[in-house]
Amino acid sequence: MTSNTKPQQPFANRVLLSVGVSVLIVLVLLFIYYVFDVLLLFFAAVLLAVFLRGLADLLGRVINIGDTWRVLLVSVLLIGILAGAIALLAPSVADQVANLRVELPRSARAAADYISEFSWGQAIFAQMPSIDELIQHIDASSMMASVGGVFSTTAGAVANFFIMILLAIYLASEPSFYTRGLIRLFPKQHRTRARDVLNQIGQTLHWWLIGKAGSMIFIGLLTWIGLSILGIPLALTLGLIAGLLSFIPNFGPILSAIPALLLAFIQSPATALYVLALYVGVQLIESNLVTPIIERNTIELPPALTIVFQLALAVVVGGLGLVLATPLLAMIMVVIQMVYIQDVLGDSSVLDDTITKT
């Protein structure tokens, strides 16, 4: 009996170990699923910390003070600039936003009337509710949502915003403290490589943020100037919307063009075509001037993969996932290429083709 049970013990131990590992993996996945919003908030804080750290390093070339003081000084300067911009632009933008809420339904009706003149437009609208019903539904639902949940939603967003800023300041003030703690989680023989991967992730996110900030300013200003030349009302607000939404690749430009096109339909369909040409032209100029600068110092993301990843995070998390999908994918691509393709597969040429080391 003893000779028969001894060979079975290693097999039983392997089964128990496999079950234990499977349970642990499931628990980890469940934990990530339920705290994914928190993880995305932390990633947003990391992005802001990388941005603050980059500005603090530039400031360090002029002012010789400690890292923490430089980060605090940069944060105060950015808050002051933002507050000044809000004080200067808020009255005008607030009036334009109020007018936008009035004008958009009228613009949507004008666009629907024009499209319904064609047979293909009539076929489309035959399968849909009328534009008035859609507008009434949107207005009613938005009003009910604002009455029932505006306080909780706004309070949650403001709280998350300040938490993100606080985390970013802490991370940017002492980045080595947190990176050393993370590196110590790896075995000693892998700590040097882990440090290299973290440094490359920081460089990738740093240059991506610089390029994206330049792209947002470029698109916002060019859209504002172009809409003003075309005589489109609310050009300043539409330019701000275009600049802010350009942070979201692929989907942001489409979303920002919709209100401008609807407002242009009030004047004439030809004006709407001019506005469409303006948005397409701005995107073409940006993609041929700003995007190559970004890709020169960061990782090149496949467009199809980026869109799929954006849609997946948008379905799972919502708007925050759509906003953070691209930088998160860039970080994941760096890890895959350096850890899996280079270290596991032994192909050291792949990363050099997609990332320029700085």
Summary of the structure (lengths in Angstrom):
residues: 358
radius of gyration: 25.7
end to end distance: 66.9
largest distance: 94.2
contacts: 1019
relative contact order: 0.09
helix: 87%
strand: 0%
